[in-house]
Amino acid sequence: MLYQLYETQRALLSPFAEFAAASSKLYSHPLSPFAHTPMADRVSAGLDLMHRLSKEYEKPEFEITSVNVGGIDVAVQQQVALQKPFCRLLRFKRFSDDLTALAKMKDQPKVLVVAPLSGHHSTLLRDTVRALLRDHKVFITDWTDARMVPVEQGPFHLDDYVAYVQEFIRLIGPEVNVISVCQPTVPVLAAVSLMASAGEPTPRTMTMMGGPIDARKSPTAVNNLAMNKSHNWFEHNVIYRVPVNYPGAGRRVYPGFLQHSGFVAMNPDRHLSSHYDYFLDLVRGDDDSADSHRAFYDEYNAVLDMPAEYYLDTIKTVFQDFALVNGTWRVDGQLVRPQDITTSALLTIEGELDDISGAGQTRAAHGLCTGIPKQRQFHYDVEGAGHYGIFSGRRWRETVYPVVRDFIAGHQTPAGNGKAPARKAPRRSR
């Protein structure tokens, strides 16, 4: 019922949001007589803010059309490498007429970025992809909004997520390097573990960034909520059916608008201050700051519905049973054994100020992957970085990305088939 009420409210607010947008322009356009009335700048700013607070935010685009490779600008085309009911595997294909650039790109490593299925769209990793494209062939998981998936496609469980990751790895090939950001660190480690147990080739490298491998370590507010509420509480308080105006009508989901409310509730003062600063920027005519605010919240406010089965499985498996670290997790009857991974190199990355995945949660992967030689295990702490800072923004581009790039480049020779080229590496895990 809550979802239907939300949709009714959204439908009622939609014309007012459009009216606010039009009225804002009426008080700001230089040819409009209203723009020359007293307080016009404040009225326009207030109406613009009202529009942004009441409008519906659609899924953003990656908008990556070119990238610099070795000093040469090359074109980038987004392609669908594989279409699944709940996910698209996207490839960012690079094109150039420059023979030097082509030769350089041909030998660059393949990277699969596994984006989180946890509220926001995969475009949240736009900055991650843009940086990686300078030195890699890049693929990314683009998860589908569950409300857009017809019920006839069946449910989507955490086990299905693991199976998707395995299918993507097999499609790209054993020379792939996997980067998992936040939530997918757990299913990615499970996927690779099961492949190793079955004797399949595993990725050259695994980079795990800010994820809850062991949520018991330095628990955050997010962890505490998941651990202190019962499984039944989540099922009866945050799971609703998709309304009839979407293709996925009747599907049980954890709605995006509830997730967004939770995101905002974590730092309400920060968001209130940000919107007030936006209002002042509009009044002052600071277009650069206003555009920066719009770009951030166009992404932050665009959320998707998660399949109920997947969400509830994750709560139980990762945050209540701690099945991965306890060695009790079975996927389709097969026990997940990270210790069976022997040939992949491992890099874990944590942000010093991460308030979503606390210190030590990602690093715990090293204690599970005992089959990987110590000289192929590394950990990197990003000083001064919060959760988003380890994969987006200035710290990602200037501090974290060089570490990831050199780690991947230094482990492109398969384990046991020769010595990898010497590269500056982050501190080894102890």
C-alpha positions as CSV (number, residue, x, y, z in Angstrom):
1,M,0.0,0.0,0.0
2,L,2.9,2.4,0.8
3,Y,4.2,2.1,-2.8
4,Q,0.8,3.0,-4.2
5,L,0.6,6.0,-1.9
6,Y,4.0,7.1,-3.0
7,E,3.1,6.8,-6.7
8,T,-0.1,8.8,-6.0
9,Q,1.9,11.5,-4.3
10,R,4.4,11.6,-7.2
11,A,1.7,11.9,-9.8
12,L,0.1,14.8,-7.8
13,L,3.4,16.6,-7.4
14,S,4.5,16.2,-11.0
15,P,2.6,19.1,-12.5
16,F,3.6,21.4,-9.6
17,A,7.3,20.5,-10.2
18,E,6.9,21.4,-13.9
19,F,5.1,24.6,-12.9
20,A,7.9,25.5,-10.5
21,A,10.5,25.0,-13.2
22,A,8.7,27.2,-15.7
23,S,8.0,29.9,-13.1
24,S,11.7,29.9,-12.1
25,K,12.6,30.7,-15.7
26,L,10.0,33.4,-15.8
27,Y,11.7,35.2,-13.0
28,S,15.2,34.7,-14.3
29,H,15.1,35.1,-18.1
30,P,16.5,38.5,-19.1
31,L,13.7,39.2,-21.6
32,S,10.9,38.5,-19.0
33,P,9.5,41.6,-17.2
34,F,9.2,39.5,-14.0
35,A,13.0,39.2,-14.0
36,H,13.3,42.9,-13.2
37,T,10.9,42.9,-10.2
38,P,12.3,43.2,-6.7
39,M,13.5,39.9,-5.2
40,A,13.2,38.2,-8.6
41,D,16.5,36.4,-8.1
42,R,15.3,34.9,-4.8
43,V,11.9,34.0,-6.1
44,S,13.6,32.3,-9.1
45,A,16.0,30.4,-6.9
46,G,13.3,29.3,-4.5
47,L,11.1,28.0,-7.4
48,D,14.1,26.2,-8.9
49,L,14.8,24.5,-5.6
50,M,11.2,23.5,-5.2
51,H,11.3,22.0,-8.7
52,R,14.4,19.9,-7.8
53,L,12.9,18.7,-4.5
54,S,9.6,17.5,-6.1
55,K,10.7,16.3,-9.5
56,E,11.2,12.6,-10.4
57,Y,14.8,11.7,-11.2
58,E,15.4,9.3,-14.1
59,K,18.4,7.0,-14.5
60,P,21.4,9.1,-15.6
61,E,23.6,8.3,-18.6
62,F,27.3,7.5,-18.4
63,E,28.0,10.2,-20.9
64,I,31.5,8.9,-21.6
65,T,32.2,9.7,-25.3
66,S,36.0,10.0,-25.3
67,V,39.0,9.3,-23.3
68,N,42.7,10.2,-23.4
69,V,45.0,7.2,-24.0
70,G,48.7,8.0,-24.0
71,G,48.1,11.6,-24.9
72,I,45.7,10.8,-27.7
73,D,41.9,11.4,-27.5
74,V,40.0,8.3,-28.6
75,A,36.3,7.9,-29.1
76,V,34.3,5.7,-26.7
77,Q,31.1,3.8,-27.6
78,Q,28.9,2.1,-25.1
79,Q,27.8,-1.4,-26.2
80,V,25.7,-4.2,-24.6
81,A,27.9,-7.3,-24.4
82,L,25.3,-9.4,-22.8
83,Q,21.6,-8.8,-21.9
84,K,20.1,-10.6,-18.9
85,P,16.7,-10.1,-17.3
86,F,18.1,-8.3,-14.3
87,C,21.4,-6.9,-15.7
88,R,23.1,-5.7,-18.8
89,L,26.9,-6.3,-19.2
90,L,28.1,-3.1,-20.8
91,R,31.4,-2.6,-22.7
92,F,33.0,0.7,-23.3
93,K,34.6,0.2,-26.7
94,R,37.3,2.6,-27.7
95,F,38.0,3.6,-31.3
96,S,40.8,5.6,-32.9
97,D,42.5,6.1,-36.3
98,D,45.8,6.6,-34.6
99,L,48.0,3.5,-35.1
100,T,50.0,4.3,-31.9
101,A,46.9,4.5,-29.8
102,L,45.4,1.3,-31.4
103,A,48.6,-0.6,-30.7
104,K,48.6,0.6,-27.1
105,M,44.9,-0.2,-26.5
106,K,45.3,-3.7,-28.0
107,D,47.6,-5.0,-25.3
108,Q,45.8,-3.3,-22.3
109,P,44.2,-5.5,-19.6
110,K,40.5,-6.3,-19.5
111,V,38.6,-5.1,-16.5
112,L,35.2,-6.1,-15.2
113,V,33.7,-3.6,-12.8
114,V,31.0,-5.1,-10.7
115,A,28.7,-2.3,-9.7
116,P,26.6,-2.5,-6.5
117,L,23.0,-3.5,-6.6
118,S,22.1,-1.4,-3.6
119,G,19.9,1.5,-4.5
120,H,21.8,3.7,-7.0
121,H,22.4,3.0,-10.6
122,S,25.7,1.8,-12.0
123,T,26.3,5.3,-13.4
124,L,27.4,6.2,-9.8
125,L,30.7,4.6,-11.0
126,R,31.1,6.9,-13.9
127,D,34.3,8.4,-12.5
128,T,35.6,4.9,-11.9
129,V,35.0,3.8,-15.5
130,R,36.4,7.1,-17.0
131,A,39.7,6.7,-15.2
132,L,40.0,2.9,-16.0
133,L,39.4,3.5,-19.7
134,R,42.8,5.3,-20.0
135,D,44.7,2.0,-19.4
136,H,42.1,-0.8,-19.7
137,K,39.4,-2.4,-21.7
138,V,36.4,-1.9,-19.5
139,F,33.2,-3.8,-18.9
140,I,30.6,-3.0,-16.2
141,T,27.5,-4.5,-14.7
142,D,24.4,-2.3,-15.3
143,W,21.7,-3.6,-13.0
144,T,18.1,-3.3,-14.0
145,D,15.5,-1.5,-11.9
146,A,13.4,-4.4,-10.6
147,R,10.1,-2.6,-11.2
148,M,10.9,-2.8,-14.9
149,V,11.3,-6.6,-14.9
150,P,8.0,-8.5,-15.5
151,V,7.1,-11.1,-12.9
152,E,7.2,-13.7,-15.6
153,Q,11.0,-13.4,-15.5
154,G,11.0,-15.1,-12.1
155,P,12.7,-14.1,-8.9
156,F,16.3,-12.9,-8.4
157,H,18.2,-14.2,-5.4
158,L,21.7,-13.6,-4.1
159,D,22.6,-17.0,-5.7
160,D,21.5,-15.6,-9.0
161,Y,23.8,-12.6,-8.6
162,V,26.7,-14.9,-8.0
163,A,25.7,-16.9,-11.2
164,Y,25.5,-13.6,-13.2
165,V,29.1,-12.7,-12.1
166,Q,30.4,-16.1,-13.1
167,E,28.7,-15.9,-16.5
168,F,30.2,-12.4,-17.1
169,I,33.7,-13.6,-16.1
170,R,33.5,-16.6,-18.4
171,L,32.3,-14.4,-21.3
172,I,35.2,-12.0,-21.0
173,G,37.8,-14.7,-20.4
174,P,40.3,-15.8,-17.8
175,E,42.5,-12.8,-18.5
176,V,39.9,-10.5,-16.9
177,N,40.6,-8.4,-13.8
178,V,37.6,-8.0,-11.5
179,I,36.9,-4.8,-9.5
180,S,34.1,-5.0,-7.0
181,V,32.8,-1.8,-5.3
182,C,31.0,-2.0,-2.0
183,Q,28.2,-4.6,-1.8
184,P,29.4,-6.9,-4.6
185,T,32.6,-7.7,-2.9
186,V,30.8,-10.6,-1.1
187,P,29.1,-12.2,-4.2
188,V,32.2,-11.6,-6.3
189,L,34.4,-13.4,-3.8
190,A,31.8,-16.2,-3.8
191,A,31.7,-16.4,-7.6
192,V,35.5,-16.7,-7.9
193,S,35.7,-19.1,-5.0
194,L,33.2,-21.5,-6.6
195,M,35.0,-21.3,-10.0
196,A,38.3,-22.1,-8.3
197,S,36.7,-25.1,-6.4
198,A,35.4,-26.4,-9.7
199,G,38.8,-26.2,-11.3
200,E,37.9,-23.3,-13.6
201,P,40.3,-20.5,-14.5
202,T,39.9,-17.5,-12.2
203,P,40.5,-13.8,-12.9
204,R,44.1,-12.5,-13.0
205,T,43.3,-10.1,-10.2
206,M,40.6,-9.2,-7.7
207,T,40.3,-5.7,-6.4
208,M,37.8,-5.3,-3.6
209,M,36.8,-1.8,-2.5
210,G,34.9,-0.8,0.6
211,G,32.7,-3.9,0.9
212,P,31.3,-5.9,3.9
213,I,33.3,-9.1,3.6
214,D,33.1,-9.3,7.4
215,A,30.5,-6.9,8.7
216,R,31.3,-7.7,12.3
217,K,34.4,-5.6,12.2
218,S,33.9,-1.9,13.0
219,P,30.2,-2.0,12.4
220,T,28.6,1.1,11.0
221,A,25.0,2.5,11.3
222,V,24.2,0.5,8.2
223,N,25.6,-2.7,9.6
224,N,23.9,-2.2,13.0
225,L,20.4,-1.8,11.4
226,A,20.9,-5.0,9.4
227,M,22.2,-6.9,12.4
228,N,19.8,-5.6,15.1
229,K,16.5,-6.1,13.2
230,S,15.1,-9.6,12.5
231,H,14.7,-11.0,9.1
232,N,11.0,-10.9,9.5
233,W,11.1,-7.2,10.4
234,F,12.7,-6.4,7.0
235,E,10.3,-8.6,5.1
236,H,7.3,-6.9,6.7
237,N,8.5,-3.3,6.9
238,V,10.5,-2.6,3.7
239,I,9.2,-5.0,1.1
240,Y,6.3,-3.9,-1.1
241,R,4.8,-4.9,-4.5
242,V,5.3,-2.8,-7.6
243,P,2.2,-0.8,-8.7
244,V,0.3,-1.6,-11.9
245,N,1.8,1.3,-13.9
246,Y,5.2,-0.5,-14.3
247,P,6.2,-3.6,-16.3
248,G,7.1,-5.3,-13.1
249,A,3.6,-4.9,-11.6
250,G,3.2,-7.3,-8.7
251,R,6.9,-8.0,-8.1
252,R,8.1,-7.8,-4.5
253,V,10.8,-5.2,-4.1
254,Y,12.7,-3.0,-1.7
255,P,11.5,0.3,-3.3
256,G,14.1,2.9,-4.3
257,F,12.3,5.7,-2.6
258,L,12.6,3.9,0.8
259,Q,16.3,3.4,0.1
260,H,16.7,7.1,-0.8
261,S,15.0,8.1,2.5
262,G,17.6,5.9,4.3
263,F,20.5,7.5,2.5
264,V,19.3,11.0,3.4
265,A,18.6,10.1,7.0
266,M,22.2,9.1,7.5
267,N,23.3,12.7,7.0
268,P,20.3,15.0,7.1
269,D,22.2,18.1,8.1
270,R,24.7,17.7,5.3
271,H,21.9,17.5,2.7
272,L,20.0,20.4,4.2
273,S,23.1,22.6,4.2
274,S,23.9,21.5,0.6
275,H,20.4,22.6,-0.6
276,Y,20.6,25.9,1.2
277,D,24.0,26.5,-0.4
278,Y,22.5,25.7,-3.8
279,F,19.8,28.4,-3.2
280,L,22.5,30.9,-2.3
281,D,24.5,30.0,-5.4
282,L,21.5,30.6,-7.6
283,V,20.9,34.0,-5.9
284,R,24.5,35.0,-6.4
285,G,24.6,33.7,-10.0
286,D,27.4,31.2,-9.2
287,D,26.5,28.9,-12.1
288,D,29.5,26.6,-11.7
289,S,28.6,25.7,-8.1
290,A,25.0,25.3,-9.0
291,D,25.8,23.0,-11.9
292,S,28.0,20.9,-9.6
293,H,25.1,20.6,-7.1
294,R,22.7,19.5,-9.9
295,A,25.2,16.9,-11.3
296,F,25.6,15.3,-7.8
297,Y,22.0,15.2,-6.9
298,D,20.9,14.1,-10.4
299,E,22.9,11.0,-9.6
300,Y,22.2,10.7,-5.9
301,N,18.4,11.1,-6.2
302,A,18.1,8.5,-9.0
303,V,17.4,5.2,-7.3
304,L,16.2,1.8,-8.4
305,D,14.1,-0.9,-6.8
306,M,15.9,-4.1,-5.6
307,P,14.3,-7.5,-5.9
308,A,13.0,-8.5,-2.5
309,E,14.6,-12.0,-2.6
310,Y,18.0,-10.6,-3.3
311,Y,17.8,-8.0,-0.6
312,L,16.5,-10.4,2.1
313,D,19.1,-13.0,1.1
314,T,21.8,-10.3,1.5
315,I,20.6,-9.2,4.9
316,K,20.6,-12.8,6.2
317,T,23.7,-14.1,4.5
318,V,26.0,-11.1,4.9
319,F,24.8,-9.2,7.9
320,Q,23.1,-11.8,10.2
321,D,24.6,-15.2,9.5
322,F,28.0,-13.9,8.4
323,A,28.0,-17.1,6.3
324,L,31.0,-16.2,4.1
325,V,33.4,-15.7,7.0
326,N,31.9,-18.5,9.0
327,G,32.4,-20.9,6.1
328,T,28.7,-22.0,6.0
329,W,27.6,-20.3,2.8
330,R,26.3,-22.6,0.1
331,V,25.3,-21.4,-3.4
332,D,23.1,-23.9,-5.2
333,G,24.3,-26.5,-2.7
334,Q,28.0,-25.8,-3.2
335,L,30.1,-24.6,-0.3
336,V,31.8,-21.3,-0.8
337,R,35.6,-21.9,-0.1
338,P,37.7,-18.7,-0.7
339,Q,40.7,-20.8,0.4
340,D,40.5,-22.6,-3.0
341,I,41.6,-19.5,-4.9
342,T,45.3,-19.9,-5.6
343,T,46.2,-18.0,-8.9
344,S,44.4,-14.7,-8.6
345,A,46.2,-11.7,-7.0
346,L,44.2,-9.8,-4.4
347,L,44.0,-6.1,-3.5
348,T,41.7,-4.7,-0.9
349,I,41.0,-1.0,-0.5
350,E,39.4,0.8,2.4
351,G,38.6,4.5,3.1
352,E,39.8,5.9,6.4
353,L,36.4,7.7,7.0
354,D,34.1,5.2,5.4
355,D,30.8,5.3,7.3
356,I,29.2,2.4,5.2
357,S,31.8,-0.3,5.3
358,G,33.9,0.1,8.4
359,A,37.7,-0.4,8.8
360,G,38.7,-4.0,8.5
361,Q,35.6,-5.3,6.8
362,T,37.1,-5.5,3.3
363,R,40.6,-6.4,4.5
364,A,39.0,-9.5,6.0
365,A,39.2,-11.1,2.6
366,H,42.9,-11.8,3.1
367,G,42.1,-14.0,6.1
368,L,39.8,-16.1,3.9
369,C,41.9,-16.3,0.8
370,T,44.6,-18.4,2.4
371,G,45.4,-20.2,-0.9
372,I,46.7,-17.0,-2.5
373,P,50.5,-16.6,-1.9
374,K,51.3,-13.7,0.5
375,Q,53.4,-11.9,-2.2
376,R,50.2,-11.6,-4.3
377,Q,48.1,-10.1,-1.5
378,F,47.9,-6.4,-1.0
379,H,45.9,-3.8,1.1
380,Y,45.6,-0.1,0.7
381,D,44.1,2.4,3.2
382,V,43.0,5.7,1.6
383,E,43.7,8.5,4.1
384,G,40.9,11.1,4.5
385,A,38.5,9.2,2.1
386,G,34.9,8.4,2.9
387,H,33.0,5.6,1.2
388,Y,32.5,7.4,-2.2
389,G,36.0,8.9,-2.2
390,I,37.6,5.5,-2.8
391,F,36.0,5.2,-6.2
392,S,35.0,8.7,-7.3
393,G,36.4,12.2,-7.1
394,R,39.8,13.7,-6.7
395,R,41.1,11.1,-4.3
396,W,40.1,8.3,-6.6
397,R,41.7,9.8,-9.6
398,E,44.9,11.0,-8.0
399,T,45.5,8.5,-5.2
400,V,43.6,5.3,-5.6
401,Y,43.5,4.8,-9.3
402,P,47.3,4.7,-9.7
403,V,47.5,2.0,-7.1
404,V,44.8,-0.1,-8.9
405,R,46.4,0.5,-12.3
406,D,49.8,-0.6,-11.1
407,F,48.5,-3.6,-9.2
408,I,46.6,-4.9,-12.3
409,A,49.5,-4.2,-14.6
410,G,51.9,-6.0,-12.3
411,H,49.9,-9.2,-12.3
412,Q,49.1,-9.9,-15.9
413,T,51.4,-12.9,-16.1
414,P,49.4,-15.9,-14.9
415,A,50.6,-17.3,-11.6
416,G,53.1,-20.0,-12.1
417,N,53.9,-19.0,-15.7
418,G,56.7,-16.7,-15.2
419,K,57.6,-13.6,-13.2
420,A,55.2,-10.6,-13.4
421,P,56.8,-7.3,-14.3
422,A,58.1,-5.2,-11.4
423,R,55.7,-2.5,-10.4
424,K,55.3,-0.2,-7.4
425,A,52.6,-1.9,-5.3
426,P,50.6,-1.0,-2.3
427,R,51.5,-2.4,1.1
428,R,51.1,-6.1,1.4
429,S,48.5,-7.4,3.7
430,R,49.7,-8.7,7.0
